[in-house]
Amino acid sequence: TALREAGFDPDRPTAWIAEGLLAFLPPDAQDRLLDNITGLSADGSRRAAR
């Protein structure tokens, strides 16, 4: 993925923030985004959405 190419390490805990984003996405896109985040998240990762 572009994240990995930029140096993202999925084995390290990550803080994901989707502030102001989810309200603009249709439900299926929200589900895909959250599924991708879950798949890239190591133990100890956190996510926040508002």
C-alpha distance matrix in Angstrom:
0.0 3.8 5.3 5.3 6.3 8.7 10.1 9.3 11.1 11.0 14.5 16.0 17.4 15.8 17.8 16.1 18.4 18.6 21.9 23.4 20.4 21.1 24.5 23.1 20.8 22.4 22.6 20.2 17.4 18.4 18.2 14.7 13.5 15.5 14.4 10.7 12.1 14.4 12.0 10.2 13.7 16.0 19.7 21.2 18.5 20.0 19.2 21.6 22.2 25.2
3.8 0.0 3.8 5.5 5.0 6.2 8.8 8.7 11.6 12.4 15.9 16.7 17.9 15.8 17.3 15.7 17.4 17.7 20.7 22.0 19.3 20.6 23.9 22.2 20.5 22.6 23.3 21.4 18.1 19.0 19.5 16.2 14.4 16.7 16.4 12.6 13.4 16.3 14.5 12.2 15.2 17.6 21.2 22.2 19.2 20.3 19.4 21.3 21.8 24.5
5.3 3.8 0.0 3.8 5.4 5.1 6.5 5.3 8.4 9.3 12.8 13.1 14.2 12.1 13.8 12.6 14.8 15.7 18.7 20.7 18.3 19.6 23.1 22.0 20.4 22.8 23.2 21.5 18.3 18.5 18.9 16.0 13.6 15.2 15.3 11.5 11.2 14.1 12.7 9.7 12.2 14.4 18.0 18.7 15.7 17.0 16.4 18.5 19.5 22.5
5.3 5.5 3.8 0.0 3.8 5.3 5.1 4.5 6.6 7.9 11.0 12.1 14.1 13.0 15.5 15.0 17.7 18.9 22.1 24.2 21.8 22.9 26.5 25.5 23.7 25.8 25.8 23.9 21.0 21.2 21.1 18.0 16.1 17.3 16.7 12.9 12.9 14.9 12.8 9.8 12.4 13.7 17.5 18.7 16.3 18.3 18.4 21.0 22.4 25.6
6.3 5.0 5.4 3.8 0.0 3.8 5.5 7.1 9.6 11.6 14.4 15.3 17.5 16.2 18.4 17.8 20.0 21.0 24.0 25.8 23.4 24.9 28.2 26.9 25.2 27.4 27.9 25.9 22.8 23.4 23.6 20.4 18.5 20.2 19.7 15.9 16.1 18.5 16.3 13.5 16.1 17.5 21.2 22.3 19.8 21.7 21.6 23.8 25.0 27.9
8.7 6.2 5.1 5.3 3.8 0.0 3.8 5.9 9.3 11.9 14.6 14.5 16.3 14.6 16.4 16.0 17.9 19.3 21.8 23.9 21.9 23.8 27.1 25.8 24.7 27.3 27.9 26.4 23.1 23.3 24.0 21.1 18.6 20.2 20.3 16.6 16.1 18.8 17.3 14.0 16.0 17.4 20.9 21.3 18.7 20.3 20.1 22.1 23.3 26.0
10.1 8.8 6.5 5.1 5.5 3.8 0.0 3.8 6.3 9.5 11.6 11.5 13.8 12.8 15.3 15.6 18.1 20.1 22.7 25.2 23.5 25.1 28.6 27.8 26.6 29.1 29.3 27.8 24.7 24.5 24.8 22.1 19.6 20.6 20.5 16.9 15.9 18.0 16.6 13.0 14.4 15.0 18.4 18.9 16.9 18.9 19.5 21.8 23.6 26.6
9.3 8.7 5.3 4.5 7.1 5.9 3.8 0.0 3.8 6.3 9.0 8.7 10.6 9.4 12.0 12.3 15.2 17.2 20.1 22.8 21.0 22.3 25.9 25.5 24.1 26.5 26.4 25.0 22.0 21.5 21.6 19.2 16.6 17.1 17.1 13.7 12.4 14.4 13.2 9.5 10.7 11.6 15.0 15.5 13.3 15.3 15.9 18.5 20.4 23.6
11.1 11.6 8.4 6.6 9.6 9.3 6.3 3.8 0.0 3.8 5.4 5.8 8.6 8.8 12.3 13.3 16.7 19.0 22.1 25.0 23.2 24.1 27.8 27.8 26.1 28.3 27.7 26.2 23.6 22.8 22.4 20.1 17.9 17.7 17.3 14.2 12.7 13.7 12.3 8.7 9.3 9.0 12.4 13.4 11.9 14.7 16.1 19.2 21.6 25.0
11.0 12.4 9.3 7.9 11.6 11.9 9.5 6.3 3.8 0.0 3.8 5.5 7.4 7.9 11.4 12.1 15.7 17.8 21.1 24.0 22.0 22.4 26.2 26.3 24.4 26.2 25.2 23.6 21.4 20.4 19.5 17.5 15.5 14.9 14.1 11.4 9.9 10.3 8.7 5.3 5.9 6.0 9.7 11.3 9.8 12.8 14.1 17.5 19.9 23.5
14.5 15.9 12.8 11.0 14.4 14.6 11.6 9.0 5.4 3.8 0.0 3.8 6.7 9.0 12.7 14.2 18.0 20.5 23.7 26.8 25.1 25.3 29.1 29.5 27.6 29.4 28.1 26.7 24.7 23.4 22.3 20.5 18.7 17.5 16.6 14.5 12.8 12.2 10.9 8.2 7.4 5.2 8.1 10.1 9.9 13.4 15.6 19.2 22.0 25.6
16.0 16.7 13.1 12.1 15.3 14.5 11.5 8.7 5.8 5.5 3.8 0.0 3.8 6.3 10.0 12.3 16.0 18.9 21.7 25.1 23.9 24.4 28.1 28.8 27.3 29.4 28.2 27.3 25.1 23.4 22.8 21.4 19.0 17.7 17.6 15.6 13.0 13.0 12.6 9.6 7.8 5.7 7.8 8.3 7.9 11.4 13.9 17.2 20.3 23.7
17.4 17.9 14.2 14.1 17.5 16.3 13.8 10.6 8.6 7.4 6.7 3.8 0.0 3.8 7.0 9.7 13.2 16.4 19.0 22.5 21.6 21.9 25.5 26.6 25.3 27.5 26.1 25.7 23.6 21.4 21.0 20.1 17.5 15.8 16.2 14.7 11.6 11.4 12.2 9.5 6.6 5.1 6.1 5.2 4.4 7.7 10.6 13.8 17.1 20.5
15.8 15.8 12.1 13.0 16.2 14.6 12.8 9.4 8.8 7.9 9.0 6.3 3.8 0.0 3.8 6.2 9.7 12.9 15.5 18.9 18.1 18.7 22.3 23.2 22.2 24.6 23.6 23.3 20.9 18.8 18.9 18.1 15.0 13.7 14.8 13.1 9.6 10.6 11.8 8.9 6.5 7.2 8.9 7.5 4.6 6.4 8.1 11.1 14.2 17.5
17.8 17.3 13.8 15.5 18.4 16.4 15.3 12.0 12.3 11.4 12.7 10.0 7.0 3.8 0.0 3.8 6.5 10.1 12.2 15.8 15.5 16.3 19.6 20.9 20.3 23.0 22.1 22.4 20.0 17.4 18.1 17.8 14.5 13.1 15.1 13.8 10.1 11.5 13.7 11.2 8.9 10.2 11.2 9.0 5.8 4.9 5.7 7.8 11.0 14.1
16.1 15.7 12.6 15.0 17.8 16.0 15.6 12.3 13.3 12.1 14.2 12.3 9.7 6.2 3.8 0.0 3.8 6.7 9.5 12.8 12.0 12.7 16.2 17.2 16.6 19.2 18.6 18.9 16.3 13.8 14.9 14.6 11.0 10.0 12.6 11.3 7.8 10.0 12.4 10.4 9.0 11.6 13.0 11.5 7.8 6.2 4.5 6.2 8.4 11.7
18.4 17.4 14.8 17.7 20.0 17.9 18.1 15.2 16.7 15.7 18.0 16.0 13.2 9.7 6.5 3.8 0.0 3.8 5.8 9.3 9.2 10.5 13.5 14.7 14.8 17.8 17.6 18.6 15.9 13.3 15.2 15.4 11.7 11.1 14.4 13.4 10.3 12.8 15.5 13.8 12.7 15.3 16.5 14.7 11.1 8.6 5.8 4.9 6.0 8.6
18.6 17.7 15.7 18.9 21.0 19.3 20.1 17.2 19.0 17.8 20.5 18.9 16.4 12.9 10.1 6.7 3.8 0.0 3.8 6.3 5.4 6.8 9.8 10.9 11.1 14.3 14.4 15.7 12.9 10.3 12.9 13.3 9.8 9.9 13.5 12.9 10.6 13.4 16.0 15.0 14.5 17.7 19.0 17.6 14.0 11.3 7.9 6.2 4.8 6.9
21.9 20.7 18.7 22.1 24.0 21.8 22.7 20.1 22.1 21.1 23.7 21.7 19.0 15.5 12.2 9.5 5.8 3.8 0.0 3.8 5.5 7.6 9.3 10.8 12.2 15.5 16.0 17.9 15.3 12.8 15.7 16.6 13.2 13.3 17.0 16.7 14.4 16.9 19.7 18.6 17.9 20.8 21.8 19.9 16.5 13.5 10.2 7.3 5.2 5.0
23.4 22.0 20.7 24.2 25.8 23.9 25.2 22.8 25.0 24.0 26.8 25.1 22.5 18.9 15.8 12.8 9.3 6.3 3.8 0.0 3.8 6.2 6.6 7.8 10.1 13.4 14.6 16.9 14.4 12.3 15.8 16.8 13.9 14.6 18.3 18.1 16.5 19.1 21.8 21.0 20.8 23.9 25.1 23.4 19.9 16.9 13.4 10.5 7.5 5.9
20.4 19.3 18.3 21.8 23.4 21.9 23.5 21.0 23.2 22.0 25.1 23.9 21.6 18.1 15.5 12.0 9.2 5.4 5.5 3.8 0.0 3.8 5.6 5.7 7.0 10.6 11.9 13.7 10.9 9.2 12.7 13.3 10.6 11.9 15.4 15.1 14.0 16.9 19.2 18.7 19.0 22.4 23.9 22.8 19.2 16.6 12.9 10.9 7.9 7.9
21.1 20.6 19.6 22.9 24.9 23.8 25.1 22.3 24.1 22.4 25.3 24.4 21.9 18.7 16.3 12.7 10.5 6.8 7.6 6.2 3.8 0.0 3.8 5.3 5.3 8.0 8.6 10.8 8.7 6.3 9.8 11.3 9.2 9.9 13.4 14.0 13.2 15.5 18.1 18.3 18.5 22.0 23.3 22.4 19.0 16.3 12.5 10.8 7.4 7.8
24.5 23.9 23.1 26.5 28.2 27.1 28.6 25.9 27.8 26.2 29.1 28.1 25.5 22.3 19.6 16.2 13.5 9.8 9.3 6.6 5.6 3.8 0.0 3.8 5.7 7.8 9.1 12.1 10.7 8.8 12.3 14.2 12.6 13.4 16.8 17.6 17.0 19.2 21.8 22.1 22.3 25.7 26.8 25.8 22.5 19.6 15.8 13.5 9.8 8.6
23.1 22.2 22.0 25.5 26.9 25.8 27.8 25.5 27.8 26.3 29.5 28.8 26.6 23.2 20.9 17.2 14.7 10.9 10.8 7.8 5.7 5.3 3.8 0.0 3.8 6.7 9.4 11.6 9.6 9.1 12.9 13.8 12.4 14.3 17.2 17.6 17.5 20.1 22.2 22.4 23.1 26.7 28.3 27.6 24.0 21.4 17.7 15.8 12.3 11.6
20.8 20.5 20.4 23.7 25.2 24.7 26.6 24.1 26.1 24.4 27.6 27.3 25.3 22.2 20.3 16.6 14.8 11.1 12.2 10.1 7.0 5.3 5.7 3.8 0.0 3.8 6.4 8.0 5.8 6.0 9.5 10.3 9.5 11.6 14.1 14.6 15.2 17.6 19.4 20.0 21.1 24.8 26.5 26.2 22.7 20.5 16.9 15.7 12.6 12.9
22.4 22.6 22.8 25.8 27.4 27.3 29.1 26.5 28.3 26.2 29.4 29.4 27.5 24.6 23.0 19.2 17.8 14.3 15.5 13.4 10.6 8.0 7.8 6.7 3.8 0.0 3.8 5.6 5.4 6.3 8.8 10.2 10.7 12.5 14.4 15.6 16.7 18.5 20.2 21.4 22.6 26.3 27.9 28.0 24.6 22.6 19.0 18.1 15.0 15.4
22.6 23.3 23.2 25.8 27.9 27.9 29.3 26.4 27.7 25.2 28.1 28.2 26.1 23.6 22.1 18.6 17.6 14.4 16.0 14.6 11.9 8.6 9.1 9.4 6.4 3.8 0.0 3.8 5.5 5.0 6.3 8.7 9.9 10.6 12.2 14.3 15.4 16.4 18.3 20.1 21.0 24.6 25.8 26.0 23.0 21.0 17.7 17.1 14.3 15.1
20.2 21.4 21.5 23.9 25.9 26.4 27.8 25.0 26.2 23.6 26.7 27.3 25.7 23.3 22.4 18.9 18.6 15.7 17.9 16.9 13.7 10.8 12.1 11.6 8.0 5.6 3.8 0.0 3.8 5.4 5.1 6.3 8.6 10.0 10.5 12.3 14.3 15.3 16.5 18.5 20.0 23.6 25.2 25.9 22.9 21.4 18.4 18.6 16.3 17.7
17.4 18.1 18.3 21.0 22.8 23.1 24.7 22.0 23.6 21.4 24.7 25.1 23.6 20.9 20.0 16.3 15.9 12.9 15.3 14.4 10.9 8.7 10.7 9.6 5.8 5.4 5.5 3.8 0.0 3.8 5.4 5.0 6.1 8.6 9.7 10.5 12.2 14.1 15.2 16.5 18.2 22.0 23.9 24.4 21.1 19.7 16.6 16.7 14.4 16.0
18.4 19.0 18.5 21.2 23.4 23.3 24.5 21.5 22.8 20.4 23.4 23.4 21.4 18.8 17.4 13.8 13.3 10.3 12.8 12.3 9.2 6.3 8.8 9.1 6.0 6.3 5.0 5.4 3.8 0.0 3.8 5.5 5.2 6.2 8.5 9.9 10.6 12.2 14.2 15.5 16.4 20.1 21.6 21.8 18.5 16.7 13.4 13.3 11.0 12.8
18.2 19.5 18.9 21.1 23.6 24.0 24.8 21.6 22.4 19.5 22.3 22.8 21.0 18.9 18.1 14.9 15.2 12.9 15.7 15.8 12.7 9.8 12.3 12.9 9.5 8.8 6.3 5.1 5.4 3.8 0.0 3.8 5.5 5.2 6.0 8.6 9.9 10.5 12.2 14.3 15.3 18.8 20.2 20.9 18.0 16.7 13.9 14.7 13.1 15.3
14.7 16.2 16.0 18.0 20.4 21.1 22.1 19.2 20.1 17.5 20.5 21.4 20.1 18.1 17.8 14.6 15.4 13.3 16.6 16.8 13.3 11.3 14.2 13.8 10.3 10.2 8.7 6.3 5.0 5.5 3.8 0.0 3.8 5.5 5.0 6.1 8.6 9.8 10.4 12.3 14.2 17.8 19.8 20.9 17.9 17.2 14.7 15.9 14.7 17.3
13.5 14.4 13.6 16.1 18.5 18.6 19.6 16.6 17.9 15.5 18.7 19.0 17.5 15.0 14.5 11.0 11.7 9.8 13.2 13.9 10.6 9.2 12.6 12.4 9.5 10.7 9.9 8.6 6.1 5.2 5.5 3.8 0.0 3.8 5.5 5.2 6.2 8.6 9.9 10.7 12.3 16.0 18.1 18.7 15.3 14.4 11.7 12.8 11.8 14.5
15.5 16.7 15.2 17.3 20.2 20.2 20.6 17.1 17.7 14.9 17.5 17.7 15.8 13.7 13.1 10.0 11.1 9.9 13.3 14.6 11.9 9.9 13.4 14.3 11.6 12.5 10.6 10.0 8.6 6.2 5.2 5.5 3.8 0.0 3.8 5.4 5.0 6.1 8.6 9.9 10.4 14.0 15.5 16.0 12.9 11.8 9.3 10.9 10.5 13.6
14.4 16.4 15.3 16.7 19.7 20.3 20.5 17.1 17.3 14.1 16.6 17.6 16.2 14.8 15.1 12.6 14.4 13.5 17.0 18.3 15.4 13.4 16.8 17.2 14.1 14.4 12.2 10.5 9.7 8.5 6.0 5.0 5.5 3.8 0.0 3.8 5.5 5.1 6.2 8.7 10.0 13.3 15.1 16.5 13.8 13.7 12.0 14.2 14.2 17.4
10.7 12.6 11.5 12.9 15.9 16.6 16.9 13.7 14.2 11.4 14.5 15.6 14.7 13.1 13.8 11.3 13.4 12.9 16.7 18.1 15.1 14.0 17.6 17.6 14.6 15.6 14.3 12.3 10.5 9.9 8.6 6.1 5.2 5.4 3.8 0.0 3.8 5.4 5.0 6.3 8.6 12.2 14.8 16.2 13.2 13.6 12.1 14.5 14.8 18.1
12.1 13.4 11.2 12.9 16.1 16.1 15.9 12.4 12.7 9.9 12.8 13.0 11.6 9.6 10.1 7.8 10.3 10.6 14.4 16.5 14.0 13.2 17.0 17.5 15.2 16.7 15.4 14.3 12.2 10.6 9.9 8.6 6.2 5.0 5.5 3.8 0.0 3.8 5.4 5.2 6.1 9.8 12.2 13.0 9.7 9.9 8.5 11.3 12.2 15.8
14.4 16.3 14.1 14.9 18.5 18.8 18.0 14.4 13.7 10.3 12.2 13.0 11.4 10.6 11.5 10.0 12.8 13.4 16.9 19.1 16.9 15.5 19.2 20.1 17.6 18.5 16.4 15.3 14.1 12.2 10.5 9.8 8.6 6.1 5.1 5.4 3.8 0.0 3.8 5.5 5.2 8.4 10.1 11.5 9.1 9.8 9.3 12.5 13.8 17.5
12.0 14.5 12.7 12.8 16.3 17.3 16.6 13.2 12.3 8.7 10.9 12.6 12.2 11.8 13.7 12.4 15.5 16.0 19.7 21.8 19.2 18.1 21.8 22.2 19.4 20.2 18.3 16.5 15.2 14.2 12.2 10.4 9.9 8.6 6.2 5.0 5.4 3.8 0.0 3.8 5.7 8.4 10.9 13.2 11.1 12.7 12.6 15.9 17.2 20.8
10.2 12.2 9.7 9.8 13.5 14.0 13.0 9.5 8.7 5.3 8.2 9.6 9.5 8.9 11.2 10.4 13.8 15.0 18.6 21.0 18.7 18.3 22.1 22.4 20.0 21.4 20.1 18.5 16.5 15.5 14.3 12.3 10.7 9.9 8.7 6.3 5.2 5.5 3.8 0.0 3.8 6.7 10.0 11.9 9.4 11.4 11.7 15.1 16.8 20.4
13.7 15.2 12.2 12.4 16.1 16.0 14.4 10.7 9.3 5.9 7.4 7.8 6.6 6.5 8.9 9.0 12.7 14.5 17.9 20.8 19.0 18.5 22.3 23.1 21.1 22.6 21.0 20.0 18.2 16.4 15.3 14.2 12.3 10.4 10.0 8.6 6.1 5.2 5.7 3.8 0.0 3.8 6.6 8.1 5.8 8.3 9.4 13.1 15.5 19.2
16.0 17.6 14.4 13.7 17.5 17.4 15.0 11.6 9.0 6.0 5.2 5.7 5.1 7.2 10.2 11.6 15.3 17.7 20.8 23.9 22.4 22.0 25.7 26.7 24.8 26.3 24.6 23.6 22.0 20.1 18.8 17.8 16.0 14.0 13.3 12.2 9.8 8.4 8.4 6.7 3.8 0.0 3.8 6.2 5.8 9.3 11.6 15.4 18.2 21.9
19.7 21.2 18.0 17.5 21.2 20.9 18.4 15.0 12.4 9.7 8.1 7.8 6.1 8.9 11.2 13.0 16.5 19.0 21.8 25.1 23.9 23.3 26.8 28.3 26.5 27.9 25.8 25.2 23.9 21.6 20.2 19.8 18.1 15.5 15.1 14.8 12.2 10.1 10.9 10.0 6.6 3.8 0.0 3.8 5.6 8.9 11.9 15.5 18.7 22.2
21.2 22.2 18.7 18.7 22.3 21.3 18.9 15.5 13.4 11.3 10.1 8.3 5.2 7.5 9.0 11.5 14.7 17.6 19.9 23.4 22.8 22.4 25.8 27.6 26.2 28.0 26.0 25.9 24.4 21.8 20.9 20.9 18.7 16.0 16.5 16.2 13.0 11.5 13.2 11.9 8.1 6.2 3.8 0.0 3.8 6.6 10.2 13.4 16.9 20.2
18.5 19.2 15.7 16.3 19.8 18.7 16.9 13.3 11.9 9.8 9.9 7.9 4.4 4.6 5.8 7.8 11.1 14.0 16.5 19.9 19.2 19.0 22.5 24.0 22.7 24.6 23.0 22.9 21.1 18.5 18.0 17.9 15.3 12.9 13.8 13.2 9.7 9.1 11.1 9.4 5.8 5.8 5.6 3.8 0.0 3.8 7.0 10.4 13.8 17.2
20.0 20.3 17.0 18.3 21.7 20.3 18.9 15.3 14.7 12.8 13.4 11.4 7.7 6.4 4.9 6.2 8.6 11.3 13.5 16.9 16.6 16.3 19.6 21.4 20.5 22.6 21.0 21.4 19.7 16.7 16.7 17.2 14.4 11.8 13.7 13.6 9.9 9.8 12.7 11.4 8.3 9.3 8.9 6.6 3.8 0.0 3.8 6.9 10.4 13.7
19.2 19.4 16.4 18.4 21.6 20.1 19.5 15.9 16.1 14.1 15.6 13.9 10.6 8.1 5.7 4.5 5.8 7.9 10.2 13.4 12.9 12.5 15.8 17.7 16.9 19.0 17.7 18.4 16.6 13.4 13.9 14.7 11.7 9.3 12.0 12.1 8.5 9.3 12.6 11.7 9.4 11.6 11.9 10.2 7.0 3.8 0.0 3.8 6.8 10.4
21.6 21.3 18.5 21.0 23.8 22.1 21.8 18.5 19.2 17.5 19.2 17.2 13.8 11.1 7.8 6.2 4.9 6.2 7.3 10.5 10.9 10.8 13.5 15.8 15.7 18.1 17.1 18.6 16.7 13.3 14.7 15.9 12.8 10.9 14.2 14.5 11.3 12.5 15.9 15.1 13.1 15.4 15.5 13.4 10.4 6.9 3.8 0.0 3.8 6.8
22.2 21.8 19.5 22.4 25.0 23.3 23.6 20.4 21.6 19.9 22.0 20.3 17.1 14.2 11.0 8.4 6.0 4.8 5.2 7.5 7.9 7.4 9.8 12.3 12.6 15.0 14.3 16.3 14.4 11.0 13.1 14.7 11.8 10.5 14.2 14.8 12.2 13.8 17.2 16.8 15.5 18.2 18.7 16.9 13.8 10.4 6.8 3.8 0.0 3.7
25.2 24.5 22.5 25.6 27.9 26.0 26.6 23.6 25.0 23.5 25.6 23.7 20.5 17.5 14.1 11.7 8.6 6.9 5.0 5.9 7.9 7.8 8.6 11.6 12.9 15.4 15.1 17.7 16.0 12.8 15.3 17.3 14.5 13.6 17.4 18.1 15.8 17.5 20.8 20.4 19.2 21.9 22.2 20.2 17.2 13.7 10.4 6.8 3.7 0.0
